[in-house]
Amino acid sequence: MVAQMIEGWNLVIGIEIHAQVNSKSKLFSSSPTDFGSKPNSQVSLIDAAMPGMLPVINKFCIEQAVKSGIGLNAKINKKSIFDRKNYFYQDLPQGYQISQYKDPIVGEGFVEIETENGQKKIGVERLHLEQDAGKSLHDQDPNFTFVDLNRSGIALMEIVSKPDMSSPEEAIEYVRKVRSILRYLGTCDGNMEQGSLRADVNVSVNKPGNELGTRCEIKNLNSFKFIHAAIVYEAKRQIKLIEQGESVNQETRLFNTQSGETRSMRSKEDAHDYRYFPDPDLLPLTLDDDWIKGLQESIPELPDQIKERLIKEYSLSSYDANIIVSDKATSEYFEDVVKNRNPKLVTTWVTGELFSILNKKNLIIEDSPITSKQLGELVDNIENGKISNRQAKEVLEEMCESGKGALEIIDEKGVSQISDENEIESLVDNVLNSNPENVKKYKNGKDKLFGFFVGEAMKLSKGKANPKIVNDLIKKKLSQ
Amino acid sequence: MKDSYTLKSLAALLENNKISSKELTSEYLKNIENGKELNCYNTISQEKALVDAEKSDERRKSQNLRSKYDGIPIGIKDLFCTKGVTTTASSKILSNFVPNYESTVTQNCDNAGLISLGKLNCDEFAMGSTNKTSFFGSVKNPWKSVNSDNDLVPGGSSGGSAAAVSGDLCVASLGTDTGGSIRQPASFTGTVGLKPSYGRVSRWGIVAFASSLDQAGPITKTVEDAAILLDIISGHDEKDSTSSVNPKENYYENLNSDIKGMKIGIPKEFRSDKLPASTQKSWDECANLLKTNGAEIVDISLPHTMNALPAYYIIAPAEASSNLARYDGVRYGLRVKGNDLIDMYEKTRSEGFGDEVKRRILIGTYVLSSGYYDAYYIKAQKIRSLIKSDYVEAFKKVDAILTPSTPSTAFEIANEPSDPVQNYLNDIFTVPVNLAGLPGISIPYANDENNLPIGLQLITNSFEEQKLLNVAKNIEETINYSETPEKWWLK
């Protein structure tokens, strides 16, 4: 659909991800960072910018940023500088945001994403640390804006991509991938609903062969759906402008989640002059080689590596492996179940049946009602022929409702499968003998009736007969 | 009131039960009351000081003293945040501000049992060198010229801190020095003013002017007292990232006026035809005196000295423009109602800040603006590096540097130049020391023909406060300067 819309046009997309550092305390103060606390209950003298207060770097946040940099295959800068970005706003107590401008803590890197045309490398320009601002509440009073400083001073990582993406799908894949890496590392919880991860998207369009178009930045997108919709809307808008002979203005735009449209927030001319300069309250941050090395060694296996291993160890398809590693909890769950079991069967049951149950119940895998051990038990019973796939689905649903184990349910309900050939043979004979007309028609070439015989035999067994054996026996008898 | 009161002598009187802390505190509170005309104090902590003094006397009785100096009252520049005591930075914008926290420096004083008499007047946000920019009006210098009854400036920005010590409204005080704000008023009032190395004293809880230059220090009657107070206030503070982990020394105990074999540098760039003859004479005499006492006098060059003032007046306003952004009427301090947020900002800051503060915010905003940043701010930082290396080179050859503290002695309040740049020249000898992050001390040397104190400045390498105090002590012992102002305000 999108491809049609932009036919004859190139899309150039760059993304800035703002990821909240997973840390108990703020970037320059010891205030807690718990989400959803009472307004202004997590504010220190520093966060409120009282006179004479000074920032002190939270070492843990530095560690998290460096880990993230390693996860993004990026250069770690041994010397970085915190700058002041000066502007006035009611929820910015200092009158400046402490950020990193010319010398960020992490330099160039890349992530790999899956696209329709295979793997694609998306460049990362930099990652820097900065403070979040507070929150303005405009709807509490008709005459006043209220300010909640709980967020003020929380550590954010801003991850800036190169303009390497050329479709909304690639853009989403990129954000998904970065989010997944940060979650594997434990450096950001990636919770987009709570605002732990937000994206600013830069979009421009141009005709192939022409030079790059003027870009617009769409601020503060906090879901994959919105990222996609905003890019599509923005690309269409720009193309329309150009086709009408008008030009695109470089500007910052806001996405309206209700209407799905973007609207101008401020033009390039109105852009702030932030008067960046090194924060004299903080010395340049220098990192030790040994310290960086220690962190490198502590980095867990990341999605790309796990994917490669799953493909190699379990012969999974790249598609399945991708689904499994997209999320740390999923890959851990999968690996728990697959140990000493049939990988194909396990993949189907994890990414198929389990996922559909979770989707229906709107749960994440961490909250799955079926533990990996329980699912393993179910798979075992399929593998040893005790229950059929169809029966297994019923058992899984029952497990979900009752919390009981697979075997317990199988024993209780007597849903175990009939695999005894003699028993099944008498069932099949019974079916064929009671339907001489259909047997005749089948033998005259009406192949479709095969399914009818299987169905009848299964019905007769109350669904308990092993379908494979039923199939084999009917085939054998009818060909006699 | 005896003029010979010092931290050292008061400690002895208290120890020998010749006086109680309460009596002493009352005596100083009386002096403050009688000296109101000097306008030294923005806030007088009458009740709190007496309560604290009683507590100190109890500690003395129960032999539970916090230090030898427990019970001695001092004055505090109104730039240090003090819990429960109004802290204004002598600005209208903070005129109603009462912190619920205590600066590290004043906490250190409290930990030693020192008692605060109140908050001392200063230039608004420490911006000025005559104390005229204070929202609460000028401080008057206790000194007067023999030729005139006109009031003189005490210097600034720690004008109240210097005048209060000079006029016996406290025995010692705390000041801050960004470009000379301790040493210049000390020089104008015949007191000892010490600016420690950058990072020696914590900046936590001090209203910031220019973060890379600000440093707190003592203003006292003697070099010994400066060492005592430095012992109390200095040291590493993990709440200040720029605070040094360099171990501090026991400055008072290790004070040693023997300077034999030391090399003292005289920088040629500080010489000027415009220097008053009496100041030049004191400078020369002092060099000779040090020579007589066993030091070697060495001519040195600090080639970038003349670039220091322009660089300072870019860097300091740049930092100030950002540091003062927090005074926006949103959370504390003055708020003037407006039609919307921007209107509120404009009205609050227009009304809340005085002219000099506004001037510096404008200069600072300008030099940081895109398109001007490289030409001003970056260039000024380069000059700052050159100045630092001037001193690095110099200290390869000498132990300490001797200069005048100021290009003139105190002048009349009415005669303050209306051209701000002319005023900025007051700091010409002190500013390079801040840019280089070095310790410097101003000590009174002699009085000029108008009977006004002349201060001389000593400078040593970073964290060589001990050496600095030792040389200062040597001079002090030799000249035995004992001039005091006539207390005209008592008449």
Chai-1 contact restraints between the chains, C-beta under 6 A:
chainA,res_idxA,chainB,res_idxB,connection_type,confidence,min_distance_angstrom,max_distance_angstrom,comment,restraint_id
A,L45,B,Y101,contact,1.0,0.0,6.0,A-B,restraint_1
A,A48,B,R331,contact,1.0,0.0,6.0,A-B,restraint_2
A,A49,B,R326,contact,1.0,0.0,6.0,A-B,restraint_3
A,P51,B,V207,contact,1.0,0.0,6.0,A-B,restraint_4
A,G52,B,C81,contact,1.0,0.0,6.0,A-B,restraint_5
A,G52,B,G205,contact,1.0,0.0,6.0,A-B,restraint_6
A,G52,B,I206,contact,1.0,0.0,6.0,A-B,restraint_7
A,G52,B,V207,contact,1.0,0.0,6.0,A-B,restraint_8
A,L54,B,W204,contact,1.0,0.0,6.0,A-B,restraint_9
A,L54,B,D240,contact,1.0,0.0,6.0,A-B,restraint_10
A,V56,B,S241,contact,1.0,0.0,6.0,A-B,restraint_11
A,R84,B,S322,contact,1.0,0.0,6.0,A-B,restraint_12
A,N86,B,S322,contact,1.0,0.0,6.0,A-B,restraint_13
A,F88,B,Y345,contact,1.0,0.0,6.0,A-B,restraint_14
A,Q90,B,V330,contact,1.0,0.0,6.0,A-B,restraint_15
A,Q90,B,L341,contact,1.0,0.0,6.0,A-B,restraint_16
A,Q94,B,R326,contact,1.0,0.0,6.0,A-B,restraint_17
A,G95,B,A325,contact,1.0,0.0,6.0,A-B,restraint_18
A,G95,B,R326,contact,1.0,0.0,6.0,A-B,restraint_19
A,Y96,B,S322,contact,1.0,0.0,6.0,A-B,restraint_20
A,D273,B,S369,contact,1.0,0.0,6.0,A-B,restraint_21
A,D273,B,S370,contact,1.0,0.0,6.0,A-B,restraint_22
A,R275,B,L368,contact,1.0,0.0,6.0,A-B,restraint_23
A,F277,B,L368,contact,1.0,0.0,6.0,A-B,restraint_24
A,P280,B,S211,contact,1.0,0.0,6.0,A-B,restraint_25
A,P280,B,S212,contact,1.0,0.0,6.0,A-B,restraint_26
A,P280,B,E319,contact,1.0,0.0,6.0,A-B,restraint_27
A,D281,B,S211,contact,1.0,0.0,6.0,A-B,restraint_28
A,L282,B,S241,contact,1.0,0.0,6.0,A-B,restraint_29
A,L283,B,S241,contact,1.0,0.0,6.0,A-B,restraint_30
